[in-house]
Amino acid sequence: MIVVDAAVWLAGLVDDSPLGNRCRAALTTDTDWIVPAHCTLEVLRGLARYEHDGVLSPESADALAERVYRAKVRTAAPDETVLRQVWRSRQDVSVDDAAYLVLATQYGAIVVTCDAQLARAAQQRELLVRLIR
């Protein structure tokens, strides 16, 4: 099981560079994904930004959004326990990033990210992490 960072998911959808290829490889190697509830919105926000900036046509953005809607991903809504753990982490990482770390801890999952800061925070918590660069 992997905890998928929104940046990895978005790059896997959109990016044709070697980074995008590495993200796609990571996402297809382990298809048992779990994400915090806000992750899907982050991916859709990224698609909207790419459309607004002209990187994606409206048709391409719609097609990729459809893939997000239909993705076989476990989405974890924050319950009180998760919210408390996220809040306790606010000095070390952003609240959004803390949600990824809490899920990785709860499920014993690997954090898959492009974010070096999130990767360091995961390592400091002795979590397994795959930093994609």
N, C-alpha and C positions, 0 to 999 in steps of 0.2 A: 504494500500500500504506500502511496505517495501523497503528500500534501503539496498541491500544485499552486505556486505563486501565480497571480494574474499576469505578470509580465512574461512568464514562460508560456502560458496558455496563449496570450495574445501574439507573441513572437511565433509560436508554432502555427498559428492561423494565418498570419500576414507576411512574415518576414521570409524572403527568398534567399537571404544571405546564409553563410555558414552557421551563424548563430541560430537562425530560424531552423536550419536543418538539425542542429544539435538539440534544440528544444523539441522538435517533432520526434526525434529518436528517443528522447527521454520519456515523452508522453506515450509513445507506442510500445516501449519496452515494458512498462508497468501500466496497465489500463485500469487498475483499481485506484481511482482518485478520490480524495476527499478535499473539500475546500470550505473555508468559512463562508457564510452567507453573502458577505459583501464582495467576494471574489468575482462572481458572475457579473455583477454590476460594474466592477472595474474593467472587465474584459469588454463589455458592451460600451462603456464610456470610451475605451481606447479605439474601438471600431468607429464610433461616432466621430472621434477626433481625426482619425485617418480619413474618413469621408469628408469632413469639413475642410481639411487641409488639401484635399484633392489627391491623396495617396490611393484612395479607393473610390471607385465609382459607386453611386447609390445602389446599383444592382449587385455589385460585389459585396458591399457592406451588408446588404440585406441577406445575401446568400450565406455569408459568414455568421451573421447573427442567428440565422436559422440553425446552423451547426451548433452554436452555443446553446440554443433552446433545447436541442435534442441530445446534447452530450450526456453520456452515461457517467455522470459524476455524482458522488454523494455530497450533498450540501448540508453543512452542520449549522443550524441556527444556534445562536448563543443562549444557553440557559444561565441561570444565576451563577452556577459554579464557574462556567467559562468566563462570564463577565467579570467575576471577582478576580480570577487569575489574570485576565487581560489587564484589569485596572492595576493590579500589583506590579505589573511589568512596565508601566508607563514611563519610568525613569530611564529604562534601558533601551526601549524600542518604541516605535509608534504603536498606537492602539491597534491599527490595522495589521501591522506585522505581528504583534503579540498574538493575535487570533490564530495565525498560522502556526506559531510555536506551541500554543496551548493544544491545538489539534494533534500536532506531531507527538507531543507528550502523551496525550490521552490514548492515542491509537498505536503508539510505537512505530510511527510512520517516518519515512524519509522526507525531509523538506527539499523540494526541487525549486530552485530559484536562480534568477540572474542578478540578484541584489547581494553584493558583497557584505553589506552591513547586516542584512537579515541572516546570511550564512554565518557570519561571525557570532551573532546572537544565538543562533542554533547550536553552534559548536561550544559556546560558553555554557550552554545548558546540557551539554553532552548528548545532543541529539544527532542523529545521522543526517547529513546534508549533502546535496549534490548541487554545487555551484556551476552553472552553465555560463561560459564566457565565449 
